[in-house]
Amino acid sequence: MDFKKSKASATIETLDVNQLAAGASNVYEAIVVCSKRANQIGVDIKQELSQKLEEFANYTDNLEEVFDNREQIEISRFYERLPKPTLMGLEEFLNGEVYFRNPEIDEFSTTSEPEK
């Protein structure tokens, strides 16, 4: 997913619980799905940021020389302005862009056949 094109709001908004529960079998399942997706997004963003900042890494032990790199500062500011992973995950869930399944329900529904 391209996080730069995310249409998630950067501010917190109040949601209708019924709207959240409409995408899953109950509210708690919806919250778990949103939180797991938010964790995935957070890890992806952190890896991407770490890769970009790795270019600016200075491995010398000289504490007297501290360089302020404007490019590094701009990259950090961009990632700080992004919506939080929780809001991105919630937006994806509400738009129906998240695929999830419950293995317990799927297991019972596929193996439970009436006995003859």
N, C-alpha and C positions, 0 to 999 in steps of 0.2 A: 504494500500500500504506500502511496505517496503522501506522507504526512503534511507536506507543504500545501497540498490542495484540499486539506480537510476543511469541511464546512461547519465543523463543530464550533459552538460558541465558546469564547474564552472566558465568559462569565458563568456563574452558577445560576440555573433557572429551576423553578419549582416544576415538578412533573406530576402528572396525574398517575396514580398507582394503577388504575385500571388500564391505562394506555400501555404502561410497562408490562403488565401481566398478559396483555393480549398476544404478545410474541412468544409466550411459553405457556406451559401448563399451569404454572402458578407464579406468584410474585417472587418467591425465594429462588426458584430455578432461574428466573430472569436476572436476578441480582447476581447469582453465581456465574452465569454466562457472561454478563457484562464485566464482572470483575476479572474473570480469566482472560477475556479479550483485552482488557485494560493492561493487565500484566504483560501480555504478548506485545502490545504496542509500546509499553514502557521499555521493555528489553530491546526492541528494535531501535527505538530512538536513542537509547543509551549507547548501543553498539555503533550506530551511525555517527553520533557525536564523538565518541572515543576515536573512531577511525580518522575523522577530520582533524581532531586536535592532536593526534599522534604525529602529524606532519610538523607541528610546531614544538615538539618535545625537545628539550635541551637536557642532555644527560651529563652536564658538567656539575661538579660539586662546589662551584664557586658561588657563594652566597652574596658576594658584593655586587655581582653583575646581574641585575634583574631587568629583563627587556619587556617592554610593553608592546606587544605586537597588535596593531590595529585590526588586522584580519582575524586574528584569534578572538579578539574582543567582539567583533561583529558577528562571528559565528556563534559565540556563546549567547549574545543578546538575541539572535534569531531564535535559538532553541528555547530561551526563556520566555519568549512571546508566544510560542506555540500553545494551543489549548492543551490542557492536562490530558494524559492518557485515559483517565476515567471518563472525561467528557467525550473523547473520541470513540471509545468503546461503546458508550451509551448511545451516541449518535448512530453508529453502525448498526447496533441492535435494533433501534427504533426504525431505521430505514430498511431493515430486513436483509442486511448485507453480511450477517454472521450465520454460518452454518453450525448447528450443534445437534447432538443427539444424546439421549440418556441411555446408556448401555443396559441398565437394569430393566427399564421399560421395554426396550427393543428385544432383550433376551427373553423375557417372559411372553411377549406378544408373538414371537416367532416359534417358540418351542411349545407353547400351550395349545395342544390340539385335543379335541374331545376324544376320549377313549371309547372304543367300540365294545 
